[in-house]
Amino acid sequence: MKKQKQRKGRSISNSDSSQERLLDQLFFQRQIHNIPKNQDQNYLLREDQAIEIEDQVFEQQKDIKESENFDIDAKKEEYKNTIQLNIFPRQNEIQLKDYCQILPVVVQLQSIKASIQQARANLDLICVIDVSGSMEGEKLKLVQNSIKYIQKILKPNDRIALVTFASQAFINLSWTRNIPKNKDKIKKAINNMKIRDSTKIALGFELGLRMIRDRKYKNQVTSMFLLSDGVDDDKGADQRCKSALIEYKIKDIFTINTFGYGADHDPKVMNNISNLKGGQFIFIDNFQQVSERFILAISGMSSIKAQNAVLNLKQLNEHFKINKIFGDDILWQKVNETEFQLNLNYIIQQDQKEFALEIEIPQKNTQVTDIADILLVTLQGLLIEINSEFSKEVKLTLQFSNQQVIVEPNQLVEVNYLRGKAGDIIGQAKEYANQRKYDQAQQLLNKMIDEIEGSSFQNEKQLLLVIKDLTTIKAICQPRQYEKGGEALMLHKQKKHIKRQRSISNSEEWCSSEELQMNNLRNGNLDLSVGLKSSDSASSRRSYSLSPGSDYSRRKPNKNRQRRRYRSRSRSSDSGSQRRRKPRNQKKRKLKNQSESSSDPFSKYQGFQQFNSRKKSRSRS
């Protein structure tokens, strides 16, 4: 018997034979037009077929009309004013000293709820999903359920498309409106996702880009969700994705959110891909939280107020330099020596973001006037609902004195400065941990914790969350622990505190739509068993508990029933008359129990894989 070739850290599905891969190749090269009915590929589409059957978009109805008896221009101006841009220094008046000083500054972006009630923008969502061998089993089922939750949240005028990838990429669902008559079609495409062999992230990403580029119809908001739990077979997947984005020259505005599962995926690649379009990188360490992460992301995408938003910082005085912008290594782009730019892409309703930076204040003998303009901050974008461009501008002006100045603590600046600095420290500690310098990483983290605890606002909720995250990261900055998803967790926390990325642990930053949908999930209002057809019966029988106290855990399988059976058998027998029977395959059962009780969510998959490989080797010998 031929030994099946396996890649390190991945299991290859037995259903992926060379014959099936050949059929896939011939089908997508259009050398054959039909695949035998016993193959799952008859649910797949070629790109030309997907474009042919694409659903039309539904035109957005505007609430503001020319015929209405009020000033449209005034209403538009009022709507533009719902986006505010502010800049706050730690102090407005500064005493010059014999040495240089560092002044913390916070740039604040606010999106206030408008009095004009507009229908939200329609959404085009494409899910690009890894179906390699390591996704087999519970992982894939959780992802399938998560997409079904998204389907329940999407409005009838939204469209969804589905692409899967392994060593090749496939279209499982063309752009389809989420109307009632299409519900079964969408569910069938989700249920028919098939496990294949290895991982080529760039192929799935490129096919997703072509689906966006070649659309005949377009909704106002477009987003891509890219999900993977592994490492690409070939290095440089993020660079290939970047090259494809440049090559395709897509003019449409869209964002890319990436989801990395567990310890096996490559966080740098997934983060770099999300940064290509100003999206989020979301690390999922617990598979049972996949649905929460998905719903939080899609709820934000369904509440978008403005798109193509760009934030720009420009230094105005040569004596006052920008010393540091927190996130300059992962978020901000350096235009020149005095200018930095951040592509926000989208601004959502009721959003609030703070970005921290440091300004260097020169010493006494420098030629400085009493009042000086230090920094210019501009924000530009397009308001979707009224289809109108907007521009905001604010200047930082400071006063200087040789006399002593009394400084009163500013909570907004202090809290957000410490939070941004903590995100930067997490990034530095990550670099030390990558070099196995765990002691230096922990020293940095301890120093940051001490600085926060010495603040006047140490008990403020946001800083308490920062201390909690720093403590968690400090615990994994040690041998063996860091290798189990440590880099991905630190990268996720770094973006969380620098970019104010949404988090399921910080509900205070959610907008109303995000809060509504997350409460619906936790209260069981997004029950997947409602309205399922016979094709979904297996999923409905194995539904997941979504009550707050259940911790989103599935019922334990037959293992506990077998244990109770053995206990009752031993108790019913006379003492010593009958010996308790030991279960067969005790070694396999022991390995299974150990893997299920492990805190590492990947151990049970790897455990079975190791056991089966040892068993096969013994049978051959």
DRENDRENLO-200005 format. One record per residue (C-alpha): chain; residue number from 0; residue in one letter; z, x, y. Coordinates in steps of 0.2 Angstrom, whole numbers, plus 2048, in hexadecimal, padded with zeros to 3 digits. Layout:
BEGIN
R chain   n res  pz  px  py
R     A NUM   A   Z   X   Y
...
END
This chain:
BEGIN
R chain   n res  pz  px  py
R     A   0   M 800 800 800
R     A   1   K 7FB 807 811
R     A   2   K 80A 80B 81C
R     A   3   Q 809 800 82C
R     A   4   K 808 80B 83C
R     A   5   Q 817 807 848
R     A   6   R 81A 80D 85A
R     A   7   K 82B 814 85F
R     A   8   G 836 805 864
R     A   9   R 829 7F8 85F
R     A  10   S 826 7ED 850
R     A  11   I 814 7E8 84C
R     A  12   S 811 7D6 847
R     A  13   N 80A 7D5 835
R     A  14   S 7FE 7C7 83C
R     A  15   D 7F5 7D4 846
R     A  16   S 7E8 7DB 83A
R     A  17   S 7D9 7E5 83E
R     A  18   Q 7CE 7D6 83A
R     A  19   E 7D6 7CC 847
R     A  20   R 7D5 7D9 854
R     A  21   L 7C2 7DB 850
R     A  22   L 7C0 7C8 852
R     A  23   D 7C9 7C9 863
R     A  24   Q 7BE 7D7 869
R     A  25   L 7AE 7CE 863
R     A  26   F 7B3 7BE 86B
R     A  27   F 7B7 7C5 87C
R     A  28   Q 7A7 7CF 87C
R     A  29   R 79E 7BF 878
R     A  30   Q 796 7C5 868
R     A  31   I 79D 7B6 85F
R     A  32   H 7A1 7A5 866
R     A  33   N 7AD 79E 85A
R     A  34   I 7BC 7A5 851
R     A  35   P 7C2 79E 840
R     A  36   K 7CE 78F 842
R     A  37   N 7DC 797 839
R     A  38   Q 7DD 7A4 847
R     A  39   D 7E7 7A1 856
R     A  40   Q 7D9 7A8 861
R     A  41   N 7D1 797 862
R     A  42   Y 7DD 793 870
R     A  43   L 7D8 7A3 87A
R     A  44   L 7CB 7A2 888
R     A  45   R 7BE 7AF 88F
R     A  46   E 7BE 7B2 8A2
R     A  47   D 7AE 7A8 8A4
R     A  48   Q 7B5 799 89A
R     A  49   A 7C5 79A 8A4
R     A  50   I 7BC 799 8B5
R     A  51   E 7B1 78A 8AF
R     A  52   I 7C0 77F 8AA
R     A  53   E 7CB 784 8B9
R     A  54   D 7D3 775 8C1
R     A  55   Q 7D0 771 8D3
R     A  56   V 7DE 773 8E0
R     A  57   F 7E5 763 8E9
R     A  58   E 7E3 765 8FC
R     A  59   Q 7F4 765 905
R     A  60   Q 7F7 756 90F
R     A  61   K 7FD 75B 921
R     A  62   D 80B 751 929
R     A  63   I 805 757 93B
R     A  64   K 7F6 74E 940
R     A  65   E 7EB 74D 94F
R     A  66   S 7ED 73B 951
R     A  67   E 800 73B 952
R     A  68   N 808 738 963
R     A  69   F 811 749 966
R     A  70   D 80D 75A 96C
R     A  71   I 806 763 95D
R     A  72   D 807 774 966
R     A  73   A 819 772 96A
R     A  74   K 81D 76D 959
R     A  75   K 814 77C 952
R     A  76   E 81E 787 95E
R     A  77   E 82E 77F 959
R     A  78   Y 829 783 946
R     A  79   K 825 795 94B
R     A  80   N 837 797 952
R     A  81   T 83F 793 942
R     A  82   I 83B 7A5 93D
R     A  83   Q 847 7B1 947
R     A  84   L 847 7C3 948
R     A  85   N 857 7CC 94E
R     A  86   I 85E 7DE 950
R     A  87   F 870 7E2 950
R     A  88   P 878 7F4 953
R     A  89   R 88A 7F8 94E
R     A  90   Q 88D 7F9 961
R     A  91   N 883 7F7 971
R     A  92   E 88C 804 97B
R     A  93   I 88E 815 974
R     A  94   Q 898 824 97B
R     A  95   L 88E 834 97A
R     A  96   K 897 843 971
R     A  97   D 895 855 96E
R     A  98   Y 88D 852 95D
R     A  99   C 87F 846 957
R     A 100   Q 885 835 951
R     A 101   I 87E 828 944
R     A 102   L 87D 816 94A
R     A 103   P 87B 808 93D
R     A 104   V 86E 7FB 941
R     A 105   V 869 7EB 938
R     A 106   V 859 7E2 93A
R     A 107   Q 85B 7CF 936
R     A 108   L 84D 7C3 930
R     A 109   Q 852 7B1 930
R     A 110   S 848 7A2 92A
R     A 111   I 850 792 931
R     A 112   K 84D 780 92A
R     A 113   A 840 778 935
R     A 114   S 842 766 93C
R     A 115   I 830 763 937
R     A 116   Q 830 75D 925
R     A 117   Q 820 764 91D
R     A 118   A 81B 763 90B
R     A 119   R 81D 774 903
R     A 120   A 80D 77E 8FF
R     A 121   N 805 77C 8EF
R     A 122   L 807 78B 8E2
R     A 123   D 7FB 795 8D7
R     A 124   L 806 79D 8CA
R     A 125   I 7FF 7A9 8BC
R     A 126   C 80B 7AF 8AE
R     A 127   V 806 7C0 8A6
R     A 128   I 811 7C2 897
R     A 129   D 813 7D0 88A
R     A 130   V 811 7CA 878
R     A 131   S 812 7DB 870
R     A 132   G 81B 7DC 85F
R     A 133   S 82D 7DF 867
R     A 134   M 82C 7CE 86F
R     A 135   E 82B 7C5 85E
R     A 136   G 839 7B9 85A
R     A 137   E 846 7B2 866
R     A 138   K 83F 7BC 875
R     A 139   L 82F 7B3 875
R     A 140   K 837 7A2 873
R     A 141   L 842 7A5 882
R     A 142   V 833 7AA 88C
R     A 143   Q 82A 79B 886
R     A 144   N 838 790 88B
R     A 145   S 83A 798 89C
R     A 146   I 827 794 8A0
R     A 147   K 82A 782 89B
R     A 148   Y 839 782 8A7
R     A 149   I 82D 788 8B4
R     A 150   Q 821 77A 8B0
R     A 151   K 82E 76D 8B3
R     A 152   I 832 774 8C4
R     A 153   L 81F 776 8CA
R     A 154   K 818 767 8D3
R     A 155   P 809 75E 8CD
R     A 156   N 7FE 767 8DA
R     A 157   D 803 778 8D5
R     A 158   R 7F9 781 8C8
R     A 159   I 7FE 78D 8BA
R     A 160   A 7F4 79A 8B0
R     A 161   L 7FA 7A4 8A1
R     A 162   V 7F4 7B5 89B
R     A 163   T 7FB 7BF 88C
R     A 164   F 7F9 7D1 888
R     A 165   A 7FD 7DE 87B
R     A 166   S 7F0 7EB 877
R     A 167   Q 7E3 7DF 87E
R     A 168   A 7E5 7D1 88B
R     A 169   F 7E1 7BF 889
R     A 170   I 7E0 7AF 893
R     A 171   N 7EA 7A1 88B
R     A 172   L 7E9 795 899
R     A 173   S 7DD 793 8A8
R     A 174   W 7E2 78D 8B9
R     A 175   T 7E9 77C 8B5
R     A 176   R 7F2 76F 8C0
R     A 177   N 803 76A 8BB
R     A 178   I 7FE 757 8BA
R     A 179   P 805 74C 8AC
R     A 180   K 7F5 74B 8A2
R     A 181   N 7F5 75F 8A1
R     A 182   K 807 760 89B
R     A 183   D 802 761 889
R     A 184   K 7F4 76D 88C
R     A 185   I 800 779 895
R     A 186   K 80E 777 888
R     A 187   K 801 77B 87A
R     A 188   A 7FB 78B 883
R     A 189   I 80D 790 885
R     A 190   N 811 78D 872
R     A 191   N 802 795 86C
R     A 192   M 806 7A6 873
R     A 193   K 804 7B2 865
R     A 194   I 80D 7C3 861
R     A 195   R 801 7D1 860
R     A 196   D 803 7E4 85F
R     A 197   S 806 7F1 86C
R     A 198   T 808 7F1 87F
R     A 199   K 7FB 7F4 88D
R     A 200   I 803 7ED 89D
R     A 201   A 7F4 7F2 8A8
R     A 202   L 7E8 7E7 89E
R     A 203   G 7F2 7D8 8A0
R     A 204   F 7F4 7DB 8B2
R     A 205   E 7E2 7DE 8B5
R     A 206   L 7DD 7CE 8AD
R     A 207   G 7EA 7C5 8B7
R     A 208   L 7E2 7CD 8C7
R     A 209   R 7D1 7C7 8C2
R     A 210   M 7D7 7B5 8BF
R     A 211   I 7DE 7B5 8D1
R     A 212   R 7CE 7BD 8D8
R     A 213   D 7C1 7B2 8CF
R     A 214   R 7CA 7A1 8D2
R     A 215   K 7BE 794 8D9
R     A 216   Y 7CC 78B 8E1
R     A 217   K 7DC 791 8E9
R     A 218   N 7ED 78A 8ED
R     A 219   Q 7F6 791 8FD
R     A 220   V 803 79B 8F4
R     A 221   T 7FF 7A7 8E5
R     A 222   S 80B 7B0 8DA
R     A 223   M 80A 7BB 8CA
R     A 224   F 818 7BC 8BE
R     A 225   L 817 7CC 8B3
R     A 226   L 823 7CD 8A4
R     A 227   S 825 7DB 897
R     A 228   D 832 7E2 88C
R     A 229   G 82B 7F3 888
R     A 230   V 822 803 88D
R     A 231   D 810 804 890
R     A 232   D 806 80E 882
R     A 233   D 7FE 819 88F
R     A 234   K 808 821 89E
R     A 235   G 803 81C 8AF
R     A 236   A 802 809 8AD
R     A 237   D 808 806 8BF
R     A 238   Q 7FA 812 8C6
R     A 239   R 7ED 809 8BC
R     A 240   C 7F3 7F8 8C3
R     A 241   K 7F3 7FF 8D5
R     A 242   S 7E1 806 8D2
R     A 243   A 7DC 7F5 8CB
R     A 244   L 7E3 7EC 8DB
R     A 245   I 7D9 7F7 8E6
R     A 246   E 7C9 7F6 8DC
R     A 247   Y 7C9 7E3 8DB
R     A 248   K 7CB 7E1 8EE
R     A 249   I 7D4 7D1 8ED
R     A 250   K 7D5 7C9 8FE
R     A 251   D 7E1 7BB 8F9
R     A 252   I 7F4 7BD 8FD
R     A 253   F 7FF 7BD 8EE
R     A 254   T 80F 7C4 8E7
R     A 255   I 813 7CD 8D7
R     A 256   N 824 7CA 8CF
R     A 257   T 828 7D5 8C0
R     A 258   F 835 7D1 8B2
R     A 259   G 83B 7DF 8A7
R     A 260   Y 844 7DB 897
R     A 261   G 852 7E6 890
R     A 262   A 854 7F8 88E
R     A 263   D 842 7FC 886
R     A 264   H 837 7F8 895
R     A 265   D 832 804 8A3
R     A 266   P 83B 7FF 8B3
R     A 267   K 832 80B 8BE
R     A 268   V 821 804 8B9
R     A 269   M 827 7F2 8BB
R     A 270   N 82E 7F6 8CC
R     A 271   N 81F 7FF 8D2
R     A 272   I 814 7F1 8CD
R     A 273   S 81F 7E4 8D6
R     A 274   N 81E 7EF 8E6
R     A 275   L 80B 7EE 8E6
R     A 276   K 80D 7DD 8EE
R     A 277   G 81E 7DC 8F5
R     A 278   G 826 7D3 8E6
R     A 279   Q 836 7D4 8DC
R     A 280   F 83A 7DF 8CD
R     A 281   I 847 7D5 8C2
R     A 282   F 850 7DD 8B4
R     A 283   I 856 7D1 8A6
R     A 284   D 863 7DA 89C
R     A 285   N 868 7C9 893
R     A 286   F 85A 7C0 88B
R     A 287   Q 864 7AF 88D
R     A 288   Q 862 7B1 8A0
R     A 289   V 84F 7B1 8A0
R     A 290   S 84E 79F 8A5
R     A 291   E 85A 7A2 8B4
R     A 292   R 850 7B1 8BA
R     A 293   F 83F 7A7 8B9
R     A 294   I 845 798 8C1
R     A 295   L 84D 7A1 8D0
R     A 296   A 83D 7AA 8D3
R     A 297   I 832 79B 8D2
R     A 298   S 83D 791 8DD
R     A 299   G 83C 79E 8EA
R     A 300   M 829 79E 8E8
R     A 301   S 828 78B 8EB
R     A 302   S 832 78C 8FB
R     A 303   I 826 798 905
R     A 304   K 825 795 918
R     A 305   A 81A 7A5 91D
R     A 306   Q 80F 7B1 914
R     A 307   N 807 7C2 918
R     A 308   A 817 7C7 921
R     A 309   V 819 7D9 927
R     A 310   L 828 7E0 92F
R     A 311   N 826 7F0 93A
R     A 312   L 832 7FC 942
R     A 313   K 82D 808 950
R     A 314   Q 837 816 958
R     A 315   L 836 815 96B
R     A 316   N 83F 824 971
R     A 317   E 83D 836 96B
R     A 318   H 84F 83A 96D
R     A 319   F 855 82B 962
R     A 320   K 84E 82E 951
R     A 321   I 84E 822 941
R     A 322   N 859 82C 936
R     A 323   K 859 821 927
R     A 324   I 851 810 921
R     A 325   F 85A 80B 911
R     A 326   G 84C 807 905
R     A 327   D 840 813 90C
R     A 328   D 83C 81A 8FB
R     A 329   I 838 809 8F2
R     A 330   L 834 7FD 900
R     A 331   W 82F 804 911
R     A 332   Q 81F 80D 914
R     A 333   K 81F 81B 921
R     A 334   V 810 818 92D
R     A 335   N 814 828 937
R     A 336   E 823 832 93D
R     A 337   T 829 824 948
R     A 338   E 823 814 940
R     A 339   F 828 80B 92F
R     A 340   Q 821 7FB 927
R     A 341   L 827 7EF 91A
R     A 342   N 81B 7E2 912
R     A 343   L 826 7D3 90F
R     A 344   N 817 7C9 909
R     A 345   Y 820 7B8 909
R     A 346   I 82E 7B0 913
R     A 347   I 837 7A2 90B
R     A 348   Q 840 793 912
R     A 349   Q 852 796 917
R     A 350   D 850 7A8 914
R     A 351   Q 85B 7B6 91C
R     A 352   K 858 7C8 919
R     A 353   E 861 7D7 921
R     A 354   F 85A 7E9 921
R     A 355   A 865 7F7 926
R     A 356   L 861 808 92E
R     A 357   E 868 816 937
R     A 358   I 864 81D 949
R     A 359   E 869 82E 94E
R     A 360   I 871 82F 95F
R     A 361   P 86F 840 967
R     A 362   Q 87D 84B 96E
R     A 363   K 883 84C 981
R     A 364   N 878 859 988
R     A 365   T 868 84F 983
R     A 366   Q 85F 847 992
R     A 367   V 864 835 98E
R     A 368   T 863 827 99B
R     A 369   D 871 81A 99D
R     A 370   I 866 80C 994
R     A 371   A 858 810 988
R     A 372   D 84C 806 97D
R     A 373   I 84F 80D 96B
R     A 374   L 845 803 95F
R     A 375   L 837 7F6 95E
R     A 376   V 837 7E9 94F
R     A 377   T 828 7DE 94D
R     A 378   L 825 7D0 93F
R     A 379   Q 814 7C8 93C
R     A 380   G 80E 7BB 930
R     A 381   L 806 7AA 92C
R     A 382   L 80F 79A 92C
R     A 383   I 808 791 91D
R     A 384   E 80C 77F 921
R     A 385   I 805 77F 933
R     A 386   N 7F8 78C 92F
R     A 387   S 7FC 796 93E
R     A 388   E 800 7A9 941
R     A 389   F 810 7AE 949
R     A 390   S 817 7BE 950
R     A 391   K 829 7C3 954
R     A 392   E 82F 7D2 95E
R     A 393   V 840 7D9 962
R     A 394   K 846 7E9 96B
R     A 395   L 856 7F3 968
R     A 396   T 85D 7F9 979
R     A 397   L 86D 803 97A
R     A 398   Q 879 808 988
R     A 399   F 881 81A 989
R     A 400   S 890 821 991
R     A 401   N 89B 831 992
R     A 402   Q 8AB 826 993
R     A 403   Q 8B4 820 984
R     A 404   V 8AD 810 97C
R     A 405   I 8B8 803 972
R     A 406   V 8AE 7FE 963
R     A 407   E 8B2 7ED 95B
R     A 408   P 8AC 7EB 949
R     A 409   N 89D 7E1 946
R     A 410   Q 89E 7D8 935
R     A 411   L 88B 7D4 933
R     A 412   V 886 7E6 937
R     A 413   E 894 7EE 92D
R     A 414   V 892 7E3 91D
R     A 415   N 87F 7E5 91D
R     A 416   Y 87F 7F7 921
R     A 417   L 88C 7FB 912
R     A 418   R 881 7F0 907
R     A 419   G 871 7F9 90B
R     A 420   K 87A 80A 90A
R     A 421   A 880 805 8F9
R     A 422   G 86F 801 8F3
R     A 423   D 869 812 8F9
R     A 424   I 878 81A 8F0
R     A 425   I 873 811 8E0
R     A 426   G 861 819 8E1
R     A 427   Q 869 82A 8E3
R     A 428   A 874 828 8D4
R     A 429   K 866 822 8CA
R     A 430   E 85D 832 8CD
R     A 431   Y 86C 83C 8C8
R     A 432   A 86E 832 8B8
R     A 433   N 85B 835 8B4
R     A 434   Q 85F 847 8B4
R     A 435   R 86F 844 8A9
R     A 436   K 87A 849 8B8
R     A 437   Y 886 83B 8B5
R     A 438   D 895 843 8BD
R     A 439   Q 88C 844 8CE
R     A 440   A 885 832 8CC
R     A 441   Q 897 82C 8CA
R     A 442   Q 89E 836 8D8
R     A 443   L 891 82E 8E4
R     A 444   L 895 81D 8DE
R     A 445   N 8A8 820 8E0
R     A 446   K 8A6 826 8F1
R     A 447   M 89C 817 8F6
R     A 448   I 8A9 80B 8EE
R     A 449   D 8B7 814 8F8
R     A 450   E 8AC 812 908
R     A 451   I 8AB 7FF 906
R     A 452   E 8BD 7FE 901
R     A 453   G 8C2 806 911
R     A 454   S 8B8 7FA 91C
R     A 455   S 8C0 7EC 926
R     A 456   F 8B5 7E0 91D
R     A 457   Q 8B8 7E5 90B
R     A 458   N 8BD 7D4 905
R     A 459   E 8AD 7CC 90B
R     A 460   K 8A3 7C4 8FD
R     A 461   Q 894 7CE 8FE
R     A 462   L 89D 7DF 8FE
R     A 463   L 8A8 7D9 8EF
R     A 464   L 897 7D6 8E6
R     A 465   V 891 7E8 8EB
R     A 466   I 8A2 7EF 8E4
R     A 467   K 89F 7E5 8D4
R     A 468   D 88D 7EC 8D2
R     A 469   L 893 7FE 8D6
R     A 470   T 8A1 7FD 8C9
R     A 471   T 895 7F6 8BC
R     A 472   I 888 804 8BF
R     A 473   K 896 811 8BF
R     A 474   A 89A 80B 8AD
R     A 475   I 889 80E 8A7
R     A 476   C 886 81F 8AF
R     A 477   Q 88C 829 8A0
R     A 478   P 883 82F 890
R     A 479   R 87C 822 884
R     A 480   Q 880 814 890
R     A 481   Y 873 818 89D
R     A 482   E 865 819 890
R     A 483   K 868 806 88C
R     A 484   G 85F 7FF 89B
R     A 485   G 86A 809 8A8
R     A 486   E 85B 80E 8B3
R     A 487   A 854 7FC 8B3
R     A 488   L 865 7F5 8B8
R     A 489   M 867 802 8C6
R     A 490   L 856 7FF 8CD
R     A 491   H 858 7EC 8CD
R     A 492   K 869 7EE 8D6
R     A 493   Q 861 7FA 8E3
R     A 494   K 854 7ED 8E8
R     A 495   K 861 7DF 8E8
R     A 496   H 86C 7E7 8F5
R     A 497   I 85E 7EF 900
R     A 498   K 851 7E2 900
R     A 499   R 85D 7D3 8FD
R     A 500   Q 854 7CE 8EE
R     A 501   R 85A 7BE 8E6
R     A 502   S 867 7BF 8D9
R     A 503   I 86F 7B2 8CD
R     A 504   S 880 7BA 8D1
R     A 505   N 87F 7B6 8E4
R     A 506   S 87B 7A4 8E6
R     A 507   E 880 7A5 8F9
R     A 508   E 86F 7AC 8FC
R     A 509   W 865 79F 8F4
R     A 510   C 85A 793 8FE
R     A 511   S 85C 780 8FB
R     A 512   S 84E 77F 8EE
R     A 513   E 855 78E 8E4
R     A 514   E 866 786 8E4
R     A 515   L 85F 775 8DE
R     A 516   Q 855 77C 8D0
R     A 517   M 863 787 8CA
R     A 518   N 86F 779 8CA
R     A 519   N 862 76E 8C0
R     A 520   L 861 77C 8B3
R     A 521   R 874 77E 8B1
R     A 522   N 877 76B 8B1
R     A 523   G 86A 768 8A4
R     A 524   N 85E 75F 8AE
R     A 525   L 850 76A 8A8
R     A 526   D 852 765 896
R     A 527   L 843 76B 88C
R     A 528   S 845 75F 87E
R     A 529   V 840 750 88A
R     A 530   G 82E 74B 887
R     A 531   L 82A 758 87A
R     A 532   K 81C 754 86E
R     A 533   S 81C 759 85B
R     A 534   S 815 76A 85F
R     A 535   D 825 76D 868
R     A 536   S 831 766 85B
R     A 537   A 836 778 855
R     A 538   S 83B 77C 867
R     A 539   S 844 76C 869
R     A 540   R 84E 76E 859
R     A 541   R 853 77F 85F
R     A 542   S 857 77B 871
R     A 543   Y 863 786 87B
R     A 544   S 873 77F 883
R     A 545   L 872 780 896
R     A 546   S 883 77A 89A
R     A 547   P 88D 785 8A6
R     A 548   G 89A 789 898
R     A 549   S 88E 78D 88B
R     A 550   D 888 79E 892
R     A 551   Y 876 799 88D
R     A 552   S 879 79E 87B
R     A 553   R 870 797 86C
R     A 554   R 87A 790 85D
R     A 555   K 87E 79C 850
R     A 556   P 872 79B 841
R     A 557   N 877 799 82F
R     A 558   K 882 7A8 82E
R     A 559   N 892 79E 833
R     A 560   R 88E 790 827
R     A 561   Q 88C 79D 819
R     A 562   R 89D 7A5 81E
R     A 563   R 8A6 793 81E
R     A 564   R 89E 790 80C
R     A 565   Y 8A5 7A0 805
R     A 566   R 8B6 79D 80D
R     A 567   S 8B7 78B 806
R     A 568   R 8B2 791 7F5
R     A 569   S 8C0 79E 7F5
R     A 570   R 8CD 792 7FB
R     A 571   S 8C9 784 7EF
R     A 572   S 8CA 790 7E0
R     A 573   D 8DB 794 7D8
R     A 574   S 8E3 7A4 7DD
R     A 575   G 8DC 7B2 7D3
R     A 576   S 8D2 7A6 7C8
R     A 577   Q 8C2 7A8 7D1
R     A 578   R 8BC 7B7 7DB
R     A 579   R 8B3 7B4 7EB
R     A 580   R 8A1 7B7 7E9
R     A 581   K 899 7C4 7F4
R     A 582   P 889 7C0 7FD
R     A 583   R 879 7C8 7F7
R     A 584   N 871 7D5 802
R     A 585   Q 882 7DA 809
R     A 586   K 87B 7E9 811
R     A 587   K 86E 7DF 81A
R     A 588   R 87B 7D2 81F
R     A 589   K 886 7DF 826
R     A 590   L 878 7E7 830
R     A 591   K 873 7D6 837
R     A 592   N 885 7D2 83C
R     A 593   Q 888 7E2 845
R     A 594   S 878 7E0 84F
R     A 595   E 87C 7CF 854
R     A 596   S 88D 7D3 85A
R     A 597   S 887 7E2 864
R     A 598   S 886 7E1 876
R     A 599   D 875 7E8 877
R     A 600   P 869 7DA 876
R     A 601   F 85C 7E5 86D
R     A 602   S 866 7EB 85F
R     A 603   K 863 7DC 853
R     A 604   Y 850 7DF 854
R     A 605   Q 851 7F2 852
R     A 606   G 85E 7EF 844
R     A 607   F 853 7E5 839
R     A 608   Q 844 7F0 83D
R     A 609   Q 84E 7FF 837
R     A 610   F 854 7F6 828
R     A 611   N 843 7F0 822
R     A 612   S 83B 801 825
R     A 613   R 849 809 81A
R     A 614   K 847 7FB 80D
R     A 615   K 834 7FE 80C
R     A 616   S 836 811 80A
R     A 617   R 842 80F 7FB
R     A 618   S 836 803 7F3
R     A 619   R 827 80F 7F4
R     A 620   S 832 81D 7ED
END
